[in-house]
Structure formats: C-alpha cells, structure tokens
C-alpha cells in the first residue's frame, strides 16, 4: 500500500472507529509533544509559526484531516500507530501459552514475516484482509503483536475500508496471552460471529508464526471462586440457564451498567439489616431471602456476569463459553483510556486468582 493511501486509510479509521474522547486524547498527545497547536490561548507567532495550528477548527475530524494533509514528513501518523499499542481496547480474551521463545522473533524478522515498530516515517503497518504481516513491539516482560485487518464496508462501498487492529500481548514471564480488539459497526463485520472468528484467526496465526501452543483458561471456575473468596470485587449475574430456560437478570436496553435484580436484593437486605433483624419472624424472612438468592446462583449455570471493582472504577462484562468456544470474552464498560492501566490491573487480578484456584485444588 502506498503511503498516501495508507494515510487516507488512517484518516477513515479515525473517523469511523475512534470515539471523540479518544481522538481528543490523541490530539492532546500531539500538542504536548509540540507537533500541533490545539489551544486558542497559544500564539502561533514567532518560533511556533512552523507548527500546524488546528485550534481554529471546531470539528475534531477536520482537525485530523488538516494535520495529516500537511504532515509531509509522515510524523503524525506514527503517533496513531503507537497509540494502537498503548490504548485500551473494548474486548479482551485471555489464554495460556507454551514454548514461546523471544529468539523466534529475530528469525521471523530476518525471514520478512513480521515488522518491528519504529518511529521511522518511511515504515508503516502492513494492512490487508488477512493481517498476514504483523507489527511487533517489545518491552521488558511483554511482547505486543499488532495484526492489522483491512475491512471493507459491505453496506456502502463508497465509504471505503478501515484498518481494524487486533492486539495480541504476550507476558513472557507468566506465559499469558491477551487478545484485544475493539467494537466495529455492523457494516464492517464479515460474519455474525465476527469477533469469535477474528480471535480464532489470530490464535491460529500466532501458533503458526511462533510455534507455540495456546490453551483456553476456565474463567467460569475463576469467577465462581472469586464470588466466594473475594470482597474487593462485586459479581452479578447478567443471565443464567435455569430449568431449561435462559433468564436475563439485566433490565438494560443498552450497554450502560445496571445492577441486576439479585444484586439489588442483596443490597436491599444489607440496607435494611436493622428492620430485618427486628424480631424472630423478620430474621427468618431475611434468612430465607439469602438462601433463595444463594440457591439460584449456585444451582444455575451463569454464562454471563458483570464484575465491578469499586475502588478502581472498573466495570467489566464477562461471557463464558463465548460463541460455543471454551474461553471467556470480556468487555470493558465506560470510556476507554489512552493507557492500559485498567487492563493490566484486571489481567494481574484474574491471573493471580487463576493461580490461587489451581494451587487450592492441587
């Protein structure tokens, strides 16, 4: 792909995929590093006269269009590429790996099967329908592998293609693989099970490239363990299989977090503890309510739950056995961040809990 076409693809992806709050954070990063002026309080005179000024443009997409149009040395689009490594993603699934070797990356680079990320403005990600040549970035303990899929708009072809990034992160020490991906609109989905098929594809490519083994993690068991052993995370059922039917406990019409009815009942009991403990009869009612709640949750299969870490402001949806696969599919609520701090916290929390559970059962 030619540089001009690639930059047009980046622009179209920013317009189509990125929410405004993430685009604003990316603009702030460009401004903080002195590449653009995005504040009307800053004068563009004197030594700043050569810096691109977009402070007078109100529309955020037009700001980016201006930046990329005058970015003759292709410096700014590298910020977008780097942002794809560092930002949070809406969805993530976790796996165990075996036989990973750092040395394999050097072999793949020599063979021309991968690229290492550089700030070199003459290099850019390879984007095609199969994401056949990923871009790699390394830190002390982690390897980030960025797969860049070219997705066509199947509804309105004139809207053009977008760059859809799937980020695979390998923690070398813990031998844990994260596959991170964002939501995409229906017009760009190639199949109704789009996310599951993308994860299948990336897992297969990673196994072939790195000669590793990837195994699923039973997070249903981990979540059940956390419900009984931890009090720093709240877990609520979103839906459950019971008596041959599926019960949806969430009365939500969108993706905003609404505490389901079982959680509301538990909160009601706590808030009215004095009233419930008033006499023998009310105590018995409270005990029976708690037994009822516990009985529903214990005797039912909970394929979908919500996890909340109140102290960290993290709200996470979890769907077990996602699309008939044997792994869990996680979804972050609220706004995504420009850094992966929440994702790192959740990964460490879940992996530590997985290890605890294994040690407790062996």
Helices and strands as residue ranges (DSSP letters): H 3-16, H 20-32, E 36-37, G 46-48, E 52-53, H 60-69, H 76-86, E 91-98, H 103-111, E 115-116, E 135-138, E 142-151, G 157-159, E 162-171, E 176-181, G 186-188, H 194-210, E 213-216, H 219-229, E 234-242, E 245-248, H 261-271, H 273-276, H 280-299, E 301-309, G 310-312, E 314-319, G 322-324, E 329-332, H 341-361
